[in-house]
Amino acid sequence: MLDLSRYMRQIRFSLFGEESQRRLRKSSAFVCGCGALGNFVAMLLVRAGVGKVRIADPDTVELVNLHRQILFDEADCQPPRLKVEAAAEKLRRANSEVSVEALPVRVTAENVEALCKDVDIIVDATDNFETRFLLNDVAIKRGIPWVFGGCLGAEGQVLAIVPGRTPCLQCLLGECPPSGMDFTCEMVGIFGPVAGVIASLEAMEAIKILSGNVERIVPRLTVVDLWYGDIRQVDLTGLRENTDCPVCKKGQFRFLSGEVFPSGN
């Protein structure tokens, strides 16, 4: 019989309980990216008891990562280790009951469906909108819930997307920003605390869905600005019904087909 005693503090939350924990234990998640958001998200999901966590990222650890990427330390930079391997080692030590799969690959139109195979949720921890629109395509095509999240400077946004129930990323943004137009952490900076807040919100949305509490997901974009202490939510009720979305209404998956997402990006 499965021992759930290590999760007792979350099981005792009255709206969660043992059955939700058992569902969480049988679930699987794909975390796309192993930078600041990916570190926090993967850690929270593994410690919460998600049964299997798959992480994909091709990069190695650098000293400049350490102020916000909490699974890494100085030893991981000397010599540089693959992020997913360093992260997986520490995640397995945190919870040996969870299966952690580390894949040192860049997500592309060619491999994304294989990476999302047999998972119950996709969590965005990437740093560019082309990959996010690709994740949106595969999530809608396969009917997999996913959580969009991003942060720069002291600001961030989170949106949980449940195919057929909520607006998708295409509904919200219309078109993907042109390649090369994204601001990056290298360009404008990033604070560790904002990554922690955004990743925590993403992980909580994922936990609700994976534990069978999908009714707690509402069509709402959460926006935070920690520099000014501002947290607000944008109600997206009706957005899906009132837009002629090419993805979730017409099934046109241009990023997944490779039409607007060149291999290797």
C-alpha positions in Angstrom: 0.0 0.0 0.0 1.3 3.4 -0.9 2.7 5.4 2.0 1.4 9.0 1.8 2.7 10.2 5.2 5.3 12.5 3.7 2.6 14.5 2.0 0.4 14.8 5.1 0.7 18.6 5.4 -1.0 19.1 2.0 -3.4 16.1 2.4 -4.8 17.9 5.4 -5.9 20.8 3.3 -9.7 20.4 3.4 -10.2 20.9 -0.3 -7.5 18.4 -1.3 -7.3 15.3 0.8 -5.9 11.8 0.3 -7.7 11.0 -2.9 -6.3 14.1 -4.6 -2.8 13.0 -3.4 -3.3 9.5 -4.9 -4.2 11.0 -8.2 -1.2 13.3 -8.1 1.0 10.3 -7.4 -0.3 8.6 -10.6 0.2 11.6 -12.8 3.0 12.9 -15.0 4.2 16.3 -16.1 6.5 17.7 -18.8 8.4 20.8 -17.8 9.7 22.6 -20.9 12.9 24.3 -19.8 15.3 24.0 -16.8 16.2 27.6 -16.1 14.7 29.8 -13.3 11.1 28.8 -13.8 12.0 25.2 -14.6 14.1 24.8 -11.5 11.3 26.1 -9.2 8.4 24.3 -11.0 10.2 20.9 -11.1 11.2 21.1 -7.5 7.7 21.9 -6.4 6.1 19.2 -8.5 8.6 16.6 -7.3 8.2 17.5 -3.7 4.4 17.5 -4.0 4.5 13.9 -5.2 3.8 14.1 -8.9 4.6 10.5 -10.0 6.7 11.3 -13.1 8.4 14.6 -14.1 10.1 14.9 -17.5 12.4 17.9 -18.0 13.9 19.0 -21.3 16.6 21.7 -21.8 19.9 21.6 -23.8 21.9 24.1 -21.8 24.7 23.9 -19.3 24.9 25.6 -15.9 26.7 29.0 -15.7 27.7 31.1 -12.7 25.3 33.8 -13.9 22.4 31.3 -13.4 22.9 30.8 -9.7 21.1 33.8 -8.3 17.8 32.4 -9.5 18.2 28.8 -10.6 18.0 27.2 -7.1 18.7 23.6 -8.0 22.3 24.5 -9.0 25.4 25.5 -7.1 29.0 26.5 -7.9 30.1 22.9 -8.3 27.7 22.5 -11.2 29.7 25.2 -13.1 33.1 23.7 -12.7 33.1 22.1 -15.2 29.7 23.1 -16.5 27.1 20.3 -16.2 24.0 19.9 -18.3 21.2 21.6 -16.5 18.8 18.7 -16.7 21.3 16.3 -15.3 22.3 18.5 -12.3 18.6 19.2 -11.6 17.6 15.6 -11.9 20.3 14.5 -9.4 19.0 16.9 -6.8 15.3 16.2 -7.5 15.8 12.5 -7.0 17.5 13.2 -3.6 14.5 15.3 -2.6 12.0 12.6 -3.4 13.2 9.2 -4.5 9.6 8.0 -5.0 9.2 10.2 -8.1 10.5 9.3 -11.5 12.6 12.1 -12.9 13.4 12.0 -16.6 16.2 14.4 -17.8 16.4 15.1 -21.5 19.2 17.4 -22.8 17.4 18.4 -25.9 15.9 21.6 -27.4 12.2 21.4 -28.0 11.3 21.6 -31.7 8.4 20.8 -34.0 10.1 17.5 -34.7 10.3 16.2 -31.2 7.6 18.0 -29.2 4.9 15.4 -29.7 7.3 12.7 -28.4 8.2 14.8 -25.4 4.6 15.3 -24.6 3.6 11.7 -25.1 1.9 10.1 -22.1 2.0 13.2 -19.9 -1.0 14.7 -18.1 0.2 18.3 -18.2 2.7 20.6 -19.9 4.3 23.4 -17.9 6.0 26.3 -19.7 9.4 27.1 -18.4 10.9 28.3 -21.6 12.1 31.8 -22.5 10.6 32.5 -26.0 7.2 32.8 -27.5 7.9 30.5 -30.5 8.3 27.6 -28.2 5.2 28.6 -26.2 3.1 28.7 -29.3 4.5 25.3 -30.2 3.5 24.0 -26.8 0.0 25.5 -27.3 -0.3 23.7 -30.6 0.6 20.3 -29.2 -1.5 20.8 -26.1 -4.7 21.7 -28.1 -4.1 18.9 -30.6 -3.7 16.3 -28.0 -6.1 17.7 -25.4 -3.4 18.1 -22.8 -3.8 20.9 -20.2 -0.8 23.3 -20.0 0.3 26.2 -18.0 1.8 29.3 -19.6 4.2 31.3 -17.5 6.9 33.9 -18.1 8.9 36.5 -16.3 11.4 39.3 -16.9 12.8 41.9 -14.6 10.4 42.0 -11.7 7.2 41.1 -13.7 5.5 37.9 -14.7 2.4 36.3 -16.0 0.6 33.0 -15.6 -2.3 31.4 -17.4 -3.6 27.8 -17.0 -5.1 26.5 -20.3 -7.5 23.5 -20.4 -8.3 22.5 -24.0 -12.0 22.9 -24.7 -12.7 24.8 -21.5 -10.5 27.9 -21.4 -8.9 30.3 -24.0 -5.6 29.1 -25.4 -2.5 31.2 -25.9 -3.4 32.0 -29.5 -6.8 33.3 -28.3 -5.0 35.6 -25.8 -2.1 36.9 -27.9 -3.4 36.6 -31.4 0.0 36.3 -33.1 3.4 35.2 -31.9 5.8 38.1 -31.5 8.3 38.1 -34.4 11.4 36.0 -33.9 14.2 38.0 -32.3 11.8 40.6 -30.9 11.5 38.9 -27.5 13.2 40.6 -24.6 15.4 38.3 -22.6 16.8 38.1 -19.1 20.2 38.9 -20.5 18.8 42.1 -22.0 16.6 43.5 -19.2 17.5 41.4 -16.2 15.6 39.1 -13.8 15.0 38.9 -10.1 15.0 35.4 -8.4 11.9 36.2 -6.3 9.7 36.9 -9.4 10.7 33.6 -10.9 9.8 31.9 -7.6 6.4 33.6 -7.5 5.5 32.8 -11.1 6.8 29.2 -10.9 4.8 28.7 -7.6 1.6 29.9 -9.4 2.3 27.6 -12.3 3.0 24.6 -10.0 -0.2 25.3 -8.0 -2.3 25.3 -11.2 -0.6 22.1 -12.3 -1.3 20.5 -9.0 -5.0 21.4 -9.2 -5.3 19.8 -12.6 -3.2 16.7 -11.9 -5.0 16.0 -8.6 -8.5 16.0 -10.3 -9.5 19.5 -9.2 -9.7 20.9 -12.7 -12.9 22.7 -11.8 -10.7 25.1 -9.7 -9.2 26.4 -12.9 -10.7 29.6 -14.1 -10.0 31.6 -17.4 -7.9 34.3 -15.7 -4.5 35.7 -16.5 -2.5 36.6 -13.4 0.0 39.4 -13.8 2.5 40.4 -11.1 4.9 43.3 -10.7 7.0 42.7 -7.5 9.0 45.9 -7.9 5.8 47.9 -7.4 4.0 45.3 -5.3 1.2 45.0 -7.8 -0.8 41.8 -8.4 -3.8 41.8 -10.7 -5.9 39.3 -12.6 -7.5 39.7 -16.0 -10.8 37.9 -16.5 -10.8 36.0 -19.8 -14.3 34.6 -19.5 -15.9 34.5 -22.9 -12.6 35.1 -24.8 -12.6 31.7 -26.4 -16.2 31.9 -27.5 -15.7 35.4 -28.9 -12.6 34.8 -31.0 -12.2 32.9 -34.2 -9.1 31.1 -33.0 -7.2 29.2 -35.7 -5.8 26.8 -33.1 -8.6 25.8 -30.7 -11.5 26.6 -33.0 -10.1 25.5 -36.4 -7.4 23.0 -35.6 -4.7 24.8 -37.6 -1.4 23.9 -35.9 1.1 26.0 -37.9 3.9 25.8 -35.3 3.6 22.1 -34.9 3.7 21.6 -38.6 6.9 23.5 -38.8 5.4 26.2 -41.0 6.4 29.0 -38.7 8.7 27.3 -36.3 12.0 26.3 -38.1 13.7 23.1 -36.9 16.4 23.8 -34.3 15.1 27.1 -32.9 
